[in-house]
Amino acid sequence: MKGQLDARFICGASSAAQFPRLPYPEVAFCGRSNVGKSSLLNRLVGVRKLARVSKTPGRTQQVNFFLVDNWVTFVDLPGYGFAQVPVAMQRQWARLVESYFQQRSQLKLVVVLVDLRRGLEEEDRKLLDWLDALGRPFVLVATKADKTSQSERVRGMRRLQEQLAGRSAEVLLSSAKTGEGIPDLWRVIKRYCAKGE
């Protein structure tokens, strides 16, 4: 995928009742609040301000739906693991995300973002365990590759592979800043969205 795609915001849902009824396969994006999720979404579609980017972690407070080229829906889920968000709000987000994962029959793939420099943390592991239990396929995307040296990349990817031992998920390296890994992620997305068609 090259250049700018036809991508538009459909709606933001703060409850399961507000999830839209759409006929397209869905790809959900989730990760820690400061992992660069909005930046990666924007880079994937070539639209700088499609998903709101903020220096304040925890900005995404709804489940946001974006239609891309009239064939796939990208779903931006609230980030997790940010201590300054009130506990009550964290629980509300958790219930919202749980409802999404449990209810959406059109969900084809979950893109789990982790900071290459940090590796999998406890909340990431819990998410992966939960996705496994629900039978939801996922791909792990290591973000912020542009902020690491070559040796740090090698160590970081090796660590992630070790942390994923026993799981069948792919691990991709990415940088929203340089575009590294974006074509690889698009190939994975297209492969999963074609399943069952």
Helices and strands as residue ranges (DSSP letters): E 7-13, G 16-18, E 26-31, H 37-45, E 63-68, E 72-76, H 87-103, E 107-115, H 122-134, E 138-143, G 145-147, H 150-163, E 171-173, H 182-194
